[in-house]
């Protein structure tokens, strides 16, 4: 109320910026991760499925917690919504990747929404490599957008893409809905999406802004390099042995 009073009495740019910076403006978030087997159980180790699943789920839990805190602090009577949109795979190899809707463990307002890949031949039933998904992404983006609008009863406030395929789908949805979309990239210097996009000058990986841990990361594991006392120095001899030993055995090939 104090900030509002200051804006009403003296609406200068500084007071206006402070006031709006304290207002929650993000309540509905969509995160795209189309490739691989995206699920919470029995998926790690399957093709194209690994750390990105754990990473995104940790991000979702951290984001929901932060959103709930901000909403509570502002005295608002609303709930956040977070959708992780991935591919529905009918031949799911014993996972839940053939289920359209799945609540995310450890959250109250976050879910996985699975949308199938479609073509003129119908729904694609089997897994395909992340390098083969691109012909399906435009139709996938259209179907996912329609489903997300239906579930959220409106447009998302924030659209996030993971990996190059997720970034592409997030961009297609954002363009359709006129929304901002941050992306999470996988390649640093140069990469290409055949027939779609080519990057010849990427990010500076040693820029300080990239030396950060993702939301929800375990701070006992991820910490500034200056805190040398937290390093797992007891593992250094074993790591050096594993990396540099010139004797061939089951561990050193």
DRENPA-3360 file (N, C-alpha, C; in nm, 2 decimals, always signed):
BEGIN
1 = XXXXXXXX = +0.08/-0.12/+0.00/+0.00/+0.00/+0.00/+0.09/+0.13/+0.00 ~ +0.20/+0.12/+0.07/+0.29/+0.23/+0.07/+0.34/+0.26/-0.07 ~ +0.38/+0.16/-0.15/+0.43/+0.18/-0.28/+0.32/+0.24/-0.37 ~ +0.19/+0.19/-0.35/+0.08/+0.24/-0.43/+0.06/+0.39/-0.40 ~ +0.07/+0.42/-0.27/+0.05/+0.56/-0.23/+0.15/+0.65/-0.29 ~ +0.28/+0.60/-0.30/+0.39/+0.68/-0.35/+0.37/+0.70/-0.50 ~ +0.31/+0.60/-0.57/+0.29/+0.61/-0.72/+0.18/+0.71/-0.74 ~ +0.07/+0.70/-0.66/-0.04/+0.80/-0.68/+0.00/+0.94/-0.65;
9 = XXXXXXXX = +0.08/+0.96/-0.55/+0.12/+1.09/-0.51/+0.23/+1.15/-0.60 ~ +0.33/+1.06/-0.64/+0.44/+1.11/-0.73/+0.47/+1.00/-0.83 ~ +0.40/+1.00/-0.94/+0.42/+0.89/-1.03/+0.54/+0.90/-1.12 ~ +0.66/+0.91/-1.06/+0.78/+0.92/-1.13/+0.83/+0.78/-1.17 ~ +0.91/+0.76/-1.27/+0.95/+0.63/-1.32/+1.01/+0.54/-1.21 ~ +1.08/+0.59/-1.12/+1.14/+0.50/-1.01/+1.03/+0.44/-0.93 ~ +0.94/+0.52/-0.88/+0.83/+0.47/-0.80/+0.74/+0.37/-0.87 ~ +0.71/+0.40/-1.00/+0.63/+0.31/-1.08/+0.70/+0.18/-1.10;
17 = XXXXXXXX = +0.84/+0.18/-1.13/+0.91/+0.06/-1.15/+0.91/-0.03/-1.02 ~ +0.93/+0.04/-0.90/+0.93/-0.03/-0.77/+0.80/-0.10/-0.75 ~ +0.69/-0.02/-0.78/+0.55/-0.07/-0.75/+0.53/-0.20/-0.84 ~ +0.55/-0.19/-0.97/+0.52/-0.30/-1.06/+0.62/-0.42/-1.03 ~ +0.74/-0.39/-0.99/+0.83/-0.51/-0.96/+0.78/-0.59/-0.84 ~ +0.70/-0.54/-0.76/+0.65/-0.61/-0.64/+0.51/-0.68/-0.67 ~ +0.46/-0.65/-0.79/+0.33/-0.72/-0.82/+0.35/-0.85/-0.89 ~ +0.30/-0.96/-0.84/+0.31/-1.09/-0.92/+0.24/-1.08/-1.05;
25 = XXXXXXXX = +0.31/-1.11/-1.15/+0.24/-1.10/-1.29/+0.25/-1.24/-1.36 ~ +0.31/-1.34/-1.30/+0.32/-1.47/-1.36/+0.25/-1.57/-1.27 ~ +0.14/-1.63/-1.32/+0.06/-1.73/-1.25/+0.05/-1.86/-1.33 ~ +0.06/-1.85/-1.46/+0.05/-1.97/-1.55/+0.17/-1.98/-1.63 ~ +0.24/-2.10/-1.62/+0.37/-2.13/-1.68/+0.36/-2.25/-1.77 ~ +0.41/-2.25/-1.89/+0.42/-2.37/-1.97/+0.57/-2.40/-2.00 ~ +0.61/-2.52/-1.98/+0.74/-2.56/-2.01/+0.74/-2.68/-2.11 ~ +0.81/-2.66/-2.22/+0.81/-2.76/-2.33/+0.94/-2.85/-2.32;
33 = XXXXXXXX = +0.92/-2.98/-2.32/+1.04/-3.07/-2.34/+0.98/-3.19/-2.42 ~ +0.98/-3.18/-2.55/+0.91/-3.28/-2.63/+0.98/-3.42/-2.64 ~ +1.11/-3.42/-2.65/+1.18/-3.55/-2.68/+1.20/-3.64/-2.56 ~ +1.22/-3.77/-2.59/+1.25/-3.87/-2.49/+1.13/-3.92/-2.42 ~ +1.15/-4.00/-2.32/+1.04/-4.05/-2.23/+1.03/-3.96/-2.11 ~ +0.94/-3.86/-2.11/+0.94/-3.77/-2.00/+0.84/-3.82/-1.89 ~ +0.89/-3.86/-1.78/+0.80/-3.91/-1.67/+0.87/-3.91/-1.54 ~ +0.81/-3.96/-1.43/+0.86/-3.95/-1.30/+0.91/-4.09/-1.25;
41 = XXXXXXXX = +0.89/-4.19/-1.32/+0.93/-4.33/-1.28/+0.96/-4.41/-1.40 ~ +1.06/-4.50/-1.39/+1.10/-4.60/-1.49/+1.14/-4.54/-1.62 ~ +1.19/-4.41/-1.62/+1.23/-4.35/-1.75/+1.38/-4.33/-1.76 ~ +1.45/-4.31/-1.65/+1.59/-4.27/-1.66/+1.67/-4.39/-1.72 ~ +1.75/-4.36/-1.82/+1.83/-4.46/-1.89/+1.76/-4.50/-2.02 ~ +1.64/-4.47/-2.04/+1.57/-4.50/-2.17/+1.63/-4.40/-2.28 ~ +1.62/-4.43/-2.41/+1.68/-4.34/-2.51/+1.64/-4.20/-2.50 ~ +1.74/-4.11/-2.51/+1.72/-3.96/-2.51/+1.65/-3.92/-2.38;
49 = XXXXXXXX = +1.67/-3.99/-2.27/+1.61/-3.96/-2.14/+1.71/-3.97/-2.03 ~ +1.73/-3.85/-1.96/+1.83/-3.85/-1.86/+1.81/-3.73/-1.77 ~ +1.92/-3.66/-1.75/+1.92/-3.55/-1.66/+1.82/-3.44/-1.68 ~ +1.78/-3.42/-1.81/+1.68/-3.31/-1.83/+1.55/-3.33/-1.76 ~ +1.51/-3.46/-1.74/+1.39/-3.49/-1.67/+1.40/-3.44/-1.53 ~ +1.50/-3.49/-1.46/+1.53/-3.45/-1.32/+1.54/-3.30/-1.31 ~ +1.61/-3.24/-1.40/+1.63/-3.09/-1.40/+1.50/-3.02/-1.41 ~ +1.42/-3.05/-1.50/+1.29/-2.98/-1.52/+1.20/-3.00/-1.40;
57 = XXXXXXXX = +1.19/-3.12/-1.35/+1.10/-3.15/-1.24/+1.15/-3.07/-1.11 ~ +1.28/-3.06/-1.09/+1.33/-2.98/-0.98/+1.30/-2.83/-1.00 ~ +1.31/-2.78/-1.13/+1.27/-2.65/-1.16/+1.13/-2.62/-1.13 ~ +1.04/-2.71/-1.17/+0.90/-2.69/-1.15/+0.86/-2.68/-1.00 ~ +0.92/-2.77/-0.92/+0.89/-2.76/-0.77/+0.94/-2.63/-0.71 ~ +1.06/-2.59/-0.75/+1.11/-2.46/-0.70/+1.03/-2.34/-0.75 ~ +0.98/-2.34/-0.88/+0.90/-2.24/-0.93/+0.77/-2.23/-0.86 ~ +0.70/-2.35/-0.84/+0.57/-2.34/-0.77/+0.59/-2.29/-0.63;
65 = XXXXXXXX = +0.69/-2.33/-0.56/+0.71/-2.28/-0.42/+0.73/-2.13/-0.42 ~ +0.81/-2.08/-0.52/+0.83/-1.93/-0.52/+0.70/-1.86/-0.56 ~ +0.63/-1.91/-0.66/+0.50/-1.85/-0.69/+0.40/-1.84/-0.58 ~ +0.39/-1.95/-0.50/+0.30/-1.96/-0.39/+0.34/-1.86/-0.28 ~ +0.47/-1.84/-0.26/+0.52/-1.75/-0.16/+0.49/-1.60/-0.20 ~ +0.51/-1.57/-0.33/+0.48/-1.44/-0.38/+0.34/-1.40/-0.37 ~ +0.25/-1.50/-0.41/+0.11/-1.48/-0.41/+0.06/-1.46/-0.26 ~ +0.12/-1.54/-0.17/+0.08/-1.52/-0.03/+0.12/-1.39/+0.03;
73 = XXXXXXXX = +0.24/-1.34/-0.01/+0.30/-1.22/+0.04/+0.22/-1.10/-0.01 ~ +0.16/-1.11/-0.12/+0.08/-1.00/-0.18/-0.07/-1.01/-0.14 ~ -0.11/-1.11/-0.06/-0.24/-1.13/-0.01/-0.34/-1.16/-0.12 ~ -0.30/-1.23/-0.23/-0.39/-1.26/-0.34/-0.46/-1.39/-0.32 ~ -0.58/-1.40/-0.37/-0.66/-1.53/-0.36/-0.66/-1.60/-0.50 ~ -0.54/-1.66/-0.53/-0.53/-1.73/-0.66/-0.43/-1.84/-0.65 ~ -0.43/-1.93/-0.74/-0.33/-2.04/-0.74/-0.25/-2.04/-0.87 ~ -0.13/-2.08/-0.86/-0.05/-2.09/-0.99/-0.08/-2.22/-1.06;
81 = XXXXXXXX = -0.04/-2.22/-1.19/-0.06/-2.34/-1.27/+0.07/-2.35/-1.35 ~ +0.13/-2.47/-1.34/+0.25/-2.50/-1.42/+0.22/-2.63/-1.50 ~ +0.24/-2.62/-1.63/+0.23/-2.74/-1.72/+0.36/-2.77/-1.79 ~ +0.41/-2.89/-1.77/+0.52/-2.94/-1.85/+0.46/-3.02/-1.96 ~ +0.48/-2.97/-2.08/+0.42/-3.03/-2.20/+0.52/-3.11/-2.27 ~ +0.50/-3.24/-2.29/+0.59/-3.33/-2.36/+0.51/-3.42/-2.45 ~ +0.58/-3.52/-2.51/+0.51/-3.60/-2.61/+0.45/-3.72/-2.54 ~ +0.33/-3.76/-2.59/+0.26/-3.88/-2.55/+0.30/-3.99/-2.64;
89 = XXXXXXXX = +0.35/-4.10/-2.59/+0.40/-4.21/-2.66/+0.32/-4.33/-2.64 ~ +0.23/-4.38/-2.73/+0.14/-4.49/-2.70/+0.22/-4.62/-2.67 ~ +0.33/-4.65/-2.74/+0.41/-4.76/-2.70/+0.51/-4.72/-2.60 ~ +0.47/-4.72/-2.47/+0.54/-4.64/-2.37/+0.65/-4.73/-2.29 ~ +0.67/-4.85/-2.33/+0.78/-4.93/-2.27/+0.76/-4.94/-2.12 ~ +0.64/-4.96/-2.07/+0.62/-4.98/-1.93/+0.62/-4.85/-1.84 ~ +0.63/-4.74/-1.91/+0.62/-4.61/-1.84/+0.48/-4.55/-1.85 ~ +0.47/-4.43/-1.79/+0.34/-4.36/-1.79/+0.33/-4.26/-1.91;
97 = XXXXXXXX = +0.43/-4.27/-2.00/+0.43/-4.18/-2.11/+0.32/-4.20/-2.21 ~ +0.23/-4.29/-2.19/+0.11/-4.31/-2.27/-0.01/-4.25/-2.20 ~ +0.01/-4.18/-2.09/-0.10/-4.12/-2.01/-0.10/-3.97/-2.04 ~ -0.21/-3.91/-2.07/-0.21/-3.77/-2.11/-0.18/-3.68/-1.99 ~ -0.23/-3.71/-1.87/-0.23/-3.62/-1.76/-0.16/-3.69/-1.64 ~ -0.07/-3.62/-1.58/+0.00/-3.67/-1.46/+0.04/-3.56/-1.36 ~ +0.00/-3.57/-1.24/+0.04/-3.48/-1.14/+0.18/-3.49/-1.10 ~ +0.25/-3.38/-1.08/+0.39/-3.39/-1.05/+0.41/-3.40/-0.90;
105 = XXXXXXXX = +0.48/-3.51/-0.86/+0.51/-3.53/-0.71/+0.57/-3.42/-0.64 ~ +0.52/-3.39/-0.52/+0.58/-3.28/-0.45/+0.53/-3.14/-0.48 ~ +0.42/-3.14/-0.56/+0.36/-3.01/-0.60/+0.20/-3.03/-0.58 ~ +0.14/-2.91/-0.58/-0.01/-2.91/-0.57/-0.08/-2.86/-0.70 ~ +0.00/-2.78/-0.77/-0.06/-2.71/-0.89/+0.02/-2.73/-1.02 ~ +0.10/-2.84/-1.02/+0.18/-2.86/-1.14/+0.16/-3.00/-1.20 ~ +0.15/-3.01/-1.33/+0.12/-3.13/-1.40/+0.20/-3.15/-1.52 ~ +0.21/-3.28/-1.57/+0.26/-3.31/-1.70/+0.15/-3.33/-1.79;
113 = XXXXXXXX = +0.15/-3.27/-1.90/+0.05/-3.28/-2.01/+0.12/-3.34/-2.13 ~ +0.08/-3.46/-2.18/+0.14/-3.53/-2.29/+0.05/-3.52/-2.41 ~ +0.11/-3.47/-2.52/+0.04/-3.45/-2.65/+0.11/-3.54/-2.75 ~ +0.04/-3.62/-2.83/+0.10/-3.71/-2.93/+0.16/-3.63/-3.05 ~ +0.26/-3.69/-3.11/+0.30/-3.64/-3.24/+0.20/-3.70/-3.35 ~ +0.16/-3.61/-3.44/+0.07/-3.65/-3.55/+0.13/-3.61/-3.68 ~ +0.08/-3.69/-3.78/+0.12/-3.66/-3.92/+0.00/-3.70/-4.00 ~ +0.01/-3.69/-4.14/-0.10/-3.73/-4.22/-0.14/-3.88/-4.21;
121 = XXXXXXXX = -0.05/-3.96/-4.15/-0.07/-4.10/-4.13/-0.13/-4.13/-3.99 ~ -0.16/-4.02/-3.91/-0.22/-4.04/-3.78/-0.11/-4.02/-3.67 ~ -0.14/-4.08/-3.55/-0.06/-4.06/-3.44/+0.07/-4.15/-3.45 ~ +0.18/-4.09/-3.42/+0.31/-4.17/-3.42/+0.31/-4.25/-3.28 ~ +0.32/-4.38/-3.29/+0.30/-4.46/-3.17/+0.43/-4.49/-3.10 ~ +0.54/-4.50/-3.17/+0.67/-4.54/-3.11/+0.76/-4.43/-3.08 ~ +0.86/-4.45/-3.00/+0.96/-4.35/-2.97/+1.05/-4.33/-3.10 ~ +1.09/-4.20/-3.11/+1.19/-4.17/-3.22/+1.30/-4.08/-3.16;
129 = XXXXXXXX = +1.41/-4.08/-3.22/+1.53/-4.00/-3.17/+1.49/-3.85/-3.17 ~ +1.56/-3.78/-3.08/+1.55/-3.63/-3.07/+1.59/-3.57/-3.20 ~ +1.67/-3.63/-3.28/+1.72/-3.58/-3.41/+1.61/-3.59/-3.52 ~ +1.51/-3.67/-3.49/+1.40/-3.70/-3.59/+1.27/-3.63/-3.56 ~ +1.26/-3.56/-3.45/+1.13/-3.50/-3.41/+1.09/-3.38/-3.48 ~ +1.18/-3.31/-3.55/+1.15/-3.18/-3.60/+1.04/-3.17/-3.70 ~ +1.02/-3.27/-3.79/+0.91/-3.26/-3.88/+0.77/-3.26/-3.81 ~ +0.77/-3.31/-3.69/+0.64/-3.32/-3.61/+0.61/-3.20/-3.53;
137 = XXXXXXXX = +0.71/-3.11/-3.51/+0.69/-3.01/-3.40/+0.59/-2.90/-3.43 ~ +0.57/-2.86/-3.56/+0.48/-2.75/-3.59/+0.33/-2.80/-3.56 ~ +0.30/-2.92/-3.60/+0.17/-2.97/-3.56/+0.16/-3.00/-3.41 ~ +0.26/-3.04/-3.35/+0.27/-3.06/-3.20/+0.24/-2.93/-3.13 ~ +0.30/-2.82/-3.18/+0.29/-2.69/-3.12/+0.14/-2.65/-3.13 ~ +0.08/-2.67/-3.24/-0.06/-2.63/-3.26/-0.15/-2.71/-3.16 ~ -0.13/-2.84/-3.15/-0.21/-2.92/-3.07/-0.19/-2.89/-2.92 ~ -0.06/-2.87/-2.88/-0.03/-2.84/-2.74/-0.09/-2.70/-2.70;
145 = XXXXXXXX = -0.08/-2.60/-2.79/-0.14/-2.47/-2.76/-0.29/-2.48/-2.74 ~ -0.36/-2.55/-2.82/-0.50/-2.56/-2.80/-0.54/-2.63/-2.67 ~ -0.46/-2.74/-2.64/-0.48/-2.81/-2.51/-0.45/-2.72/-2.39 ~ -0.34/-2.65/-2.40/-0.30/-2.57/-2.28/-0.40/-2.46/-2.26 ~ -0.45/-2.39/-2.36/-0.55/-2.29/-2.35/-0.68/-2.34/-2.28 ~ -0.71/-2.47/-2.32/-0.83/-2.53/-2.26/-0.81/-2.56/-2.12 ~ -0.70/-2.61/-2.08/-0.67/-2.65/-1.94/-0.66/-2.53/-1.85 ~ -0.58/-2.43/-1.90/-0.55/-2.31/-1.82/-0.66/-2.21/-1.82;
153 = XXXXXXXX = -0.76/-2.23/-1.91/-0.87/-2.13/-1.92/-0.82/-1.99/-1.96 ~ -0.72/-1.99/-2.04/-0.66/-1.86/-2.08/-0.51/-1.88/-2.12 ~ -0.45/-1.77/-2.16/-0.31/-1.78/-2.21/-0.21/-1.80/-2.09 ~ -0.10/-1.87/-2.11/+0.01/-1.87/-2.01/+0.08/-1.74/-2.00 ~ +0.13/-1.70/-1.89/+0.20/-1.58/-1.87/+0.35/-1.60/-1.91 ~ +0.40/-1.72/-1.91/+0.54/-1.74/-1.94/+0.55/-1.88/-2.01 ~ +0.63/-1.88/-2.12/+0.65/-2.01/-2.19/+0.80/-2.03/-2.20 ~ +0.84/-2.15/-2.16/+0.98/-2.19/-2.15/+1.01/-2.31/-2.24;
161 = XXXXXXXX = +1.12/-2.31/-2.31/+1.16/-2.42/-2.39/+1.28/-2.48/-2.34 ~ +1.29/-2.62/-2.34/+1.41/-2.69/-2.30/+1.47/-2.76/-2.42 ~ +1.60/-2.75/-2.44/+1.67/-2.81/-2.55/+1.62/-2.74/-2.68 ~ +1.68/-2.78/-2.79/+1.65/-2.71/-2.92/+1.51/-2.74/-2.96 ~ +1.46/-2.86/-2.95/+1.32/-2.89/-2.99/+1.22/-2.81/-2.90 ~ +1.24/-2.81/-2.77/+1.16/-2.74/-2.68/+1.16/-2.59/-2.71 ~ +1.27/-2.53/-2.74/+1.28/-2.39/-2.77/+1.20/-2.36/-2.90 ~ +1.21/-2.45/-3.00/+1.14/-2.42/-3.12/+0.98/-2.42/-3.10;
169 = XXXXXXXX = +0.94/-2.52/-3.02/+0.79/-2.53/-2.99/+0.75/-2.41/-2.91 ~ +0.83/-2.37/-2.81/+0.80/-2.26/-2.72/+0.79/-2.13/-2.81 ~ +0.88/-2.12/-2.91/+0.87/-2.00/-2.99/+0.75/-2.00/-3.08 ~ +0.71/-2.12/-3.13/+0.59/-2.13/-3.21/+0.46/-2.09/-3.13 ~ +0.46/-2.14/-3.01/+0.34/-2.11/-2.92/+0.34/-1.96/-2.88 ~ +0.46/-1.91/-2.85/+0.47/-1.77/-2.81/+0.43/-1.67/-2.92 ~ +0.48/-1.70/-3.04/+0.44/-1.62/-3.16/+0.29/-1.63/-3.18 ~ +0.23/-1.74/-3.16/+0.09/-1.76/-3.18/+0.01/-1.68/-3.07;
177 = XXXXXXXX = +0.06/-1.67/-2.95/-0.01/-1.61/-2.84/+0.05/-1.47/-2.81 ~ +0.15/-1.43/-2.88/+0.22/-1.30/-2.85/+0.27/-1.29/-2.70 ~ +0.35/-1.39/-2.67/+0.40/-1.40/-2.53/+0.56/-1.41/-2.54 ~ +0.62/-1.37/-2.42/+0.76/-1.39/-2.41/+0.80/-1.53/-2.39 ~ +0.92/-1.57/-2.43/+0.96/-1.71/-2.41/+1.11/-1.72/-2.39 ~ +1.15/-1.74/-2.27/+1.30/-1.77/-2.24/+1.33/-1.91/-2.29 ~ +1.45/-1.94/-2.33/+1.49/-2.07/-2.37/+1.61/-2.12/-2.29 ~ +1.62/-2.25/-2.29/+1.74/-2.32/-2.23/+1.81/-2.39/-2.34;
185 = XXXXXXXX = +1.94/-2.35/-2.36/+2.01/-2.41/-2.47/+2.10/-2.52/-2.44 ~ +2.13/-2.60/-2.54/+2.21/-2.72/-2.52/+2.35/-2.70/-2.58 ~ +2.36/-2.62/-2.69/+2.48/-2.61/-2.76/+2.54/-2.47/-2.74 ~ +2.67/-2.45/-2.74/+2.73/-2.33/-2.71/+2.78/-2.24/-2.83 ~ +2.85/-2.30/-2.92/+2.92/-2.22/-3.02/+2.84/-2.22/-3.15 ~ +2.82/-2.34/-3.21/+2.75/-2.34/-3.34/+2.67/-2.47/-3.34 ~ +2.55/-2.46/-3.40/+2.46/-2.57/-3.42/+2.36/-2.54/-3.53 ~ +2.29/-2.64/-3.57/+2.20/-2.62/-3.68/+2.08/-2.71/-3.67;
193 = XXXXXXXX = +1.96/-2.65/-3.71/+1.84/-2.73/-3.72/+1.82/-2.74/-3.87 ~ +1.84/-2.86/-3.93/+1.84/-2.87/-4.08/+1.72/-2.81/-4.14 ~ +1.74/-2.72/-4.23/+1.63/-2.66/-4.30/+1.55/-2.55/-4.23 ~ +1.59/-2.53/-4.10/+1.51/-2.44/-4.02/+1.60/-2.32/-3.96 ~ +1.72/-2.35/-3.91/+1.79/-2.25/-3.83/+1.93/-2.29/-3.82 ~ +2.02/-2.19/-3.83/+2.16/-2.22/-3.81/+2.23/-2.11/-3.72 ~ +2.30/-2.15/-3.62/+2.37/-2.05/-3.53/+2.52/-2.07/-3.56 ~ +2.58/-1.96/-3.59/+2.73/-1.96/-3.62/+2.81/-1.89/-3.51;
201 = XXXXXXXX = +2.74/-1.82/-3.42/+2.81/-1.75/-3.31/+2.72/-1.76/-3.19 ~ +2.76/-1.85/-3.10/+2.68/-1.87/-2.98/+2.71/-1.79/-2.86 ~ +2.68/-1.84/-2.74/+2.70/-1.77/-2.62/+2.85/-1.78/-2.57 ~ +2.88/-1.69/-2.48/+3.02/-1.70/-2.42/+3.00/-1.78/-2.29 ~ +3.05/-1.90/-2.29/+3.02/-1.99/-2.18/+3.09/-1.95/-2.05 ~ +3.19/-1.86/-2.06/+3.26/-1.81/-1.94/+3.21/-1.68/-1.89 ~ +3.10/-1.63/-1.94/+3.04/-1.51/-1.89/+2.99/-1.54/-1.75 ~ +3.01/-1.45/-1.66/+2.96/-1.47/-1.52/+2.82/-1.51/-1.50;
209 = XXXXXXXX = +2.73/-1.45/-1.59/+2.59/-1.48/-1.57/+2.55/-1.63/-1.60 ~ +2.64/-1.70/-1.66/+2.61/-1.85/-1.67/+2.67/-1.93/-1.56 ~ +2.74/-1.87/-1.47/+2.80/-1.94/-1.36/+2.70/-1.94/-1.24 ~ +2.58/-2.00/-1.27/+2.48/-2.00/-1.17/+2.42/-2.14/-1.16 ~ +2.36/-2.17/-1.05/+2.29/-2.30/-1.03/+2.14/-2.28/-1.07 ~ +2.08/-2.38/-1.12/+1.93/-2.37/-1.15/+1.85/-2.37/-1.03 ~ +1.73/-2.31/-1.04/+1.64/-2.31/-0.92/+1.61/-2.45/-0.87 ~ +1.62/-2.47/-0.74/+1.59/-2.60/-0.68/+1.72/-2.69/-0.67;
217 = XXXXXXXX = +1.83/-2.64/-0.72/+1.95/-2.72/-0.71/+2.00/-2.73/-0.56 ~ +2.06/-2.84/-0.53/+2.11/-2.87/-0.39/+2.23/-2.78/-0.37 ~ +2.22/-2.69/-0.28/+2.33/-2.60/-0.25/+2.44/-2.66/-0.18 ~ +2.43/-2.78/-0.13/+2.54/-2.85/-0.07/+2.63/-2.91/-0.18 ~ +2.58/-2.92/-0.30/+2.65/-2.97/-0.41/+2.70/-2.86/-0.51 ~ +2.61/-2.77/-0.53/+2.64/-2.65/-0.62/+2.66/-2.53/-0.54 ~ +2.79/-2.48/-0.54/+2.83/-2.37/-0.46/+2.94/-2.29/-0.53 ~ +2.97/-2.16/-0.49/+3.07/-2.09/-0.56/+3.21/-2.15/-0.55;
225 = XXXXXXXX = +3.29/-2.14/-0.65/+3.42/-2.20/-0.65/+3.51/-2.15/-0.54 ~ +3.48/-2.03/-0.49/+3.56/-1.98/-0.38/+3.55/-2.05/-0.25 ~ +3.44/-2.13/-0.23/+3.42/-2.20/-0.11/+3.48/-2.34/-0.12 ~ +3.62/-2.34/-0.12/+3.70/-2.46/-0.14/+3.67/-2.56/-0.03 ~ +3.64/-2.52/+0.09/+3.62/-2.62/+0.20/+3.50/-2.71/+0.17 ~ +3.41/-2.68/+0.08/+3.29/-2.76/+0.05/+3.32/-2.86/-0.06 ~ +3.44/-2.85/-0.13/+3.47/-2.95/-0.24/+3.48/-3.09/-0.19 ~ +3.45/-3.18/-0.27/+3.46/-3.33/-0.23/+3.60/-3.37/-0.27;
233 = XXXXXXXX = +3.70/-3.32/-0.19/+3.84/-3.35/-0.22/+3.87/-3.50/-0.20 ~ +3.79/-3.57/-0.12/+3.82/-3.71/-0.10/+3.81/-3.80/-0.22 ~ +3.73/-3.74/-0.32/+3.71/-3.82/-0.45/+3.82/-3.79/-0.55 ~ +3.90/-3.69/-0.53/+3.99/-3.65/-0.64/+4.09/-3.76/-0.68 ~ +4.15/-3.83/-0.58/+4.24/-3.94/-0.62/+4.17/-4.04/-0.71 ~ +4.05/-4.08/-0.67/+3.98/-4.18/-0.75/+3.95/-4.13/-0.89 ~ +3.91/-4.00/-0.90/+3.88/-3.94/-1.03/+4.00/-3.94/-1.12 ~ +4.11/-3.89/-1.06/+4.24/-3.89/-1.14/+4.28/-4.03/-1.19;
241 = XXXXXXXX = +4.26/-4.13/-1.10/+4.29/-4.26/-1.14/+4.20/-4.31/-1.25 ~ +4.07/-4.27/-1.25/+3.98/-4.31/-1.35/+4.01/-4.25/-1.48 ~ +4.05/-4.12/-1.48/+4.07/-4.04/-1.60/+4.21/-4.06/-1.66 ~ +4.31/-4.08/-1.58/+4.45/-4.07/-1.63/+4.53/-4.20/-1.62 ~ +4.47/-4.30/-1.56/+4.55/-4.43/-1.56/+4.56/-4.49/-1.70 ~ +4.69/-4.53/-1.73/+4.71/-4.58/-1.87/+4.70/-4.73/-1.88 ~ +4.65/-4.80/-1.77/+4.64/-4.94/-1.77/+4.49/-4.98/-1.81 ~ +4.48/-5.06/-1.91/+4.35/-5.10/-1.95/+4.29/-5.21/-1.86;
249 = XXXXX = +4.17/-5.19/-1.81/+4.10/-5.29/-1.73/+3.95/-5.26/-1.75 ~ +3.86/-5.31/-1.66/+3.72/-5.29/-1.68/+3.68/-5.15/-1.66 ~ +3.76/-5.07/-1.59/+3.72/-4.93/-1.56/+3.79/-4.83/-1.66 ~ +3.91/-4.88/-1.71/+3.99/-4.79/-1.79/+4.01/-4.86/-1.93 ~ +3.93/-4.82/-2.02/+3.93/-4.88/-2.15/+4.01/-4.80/-2.25;
% end
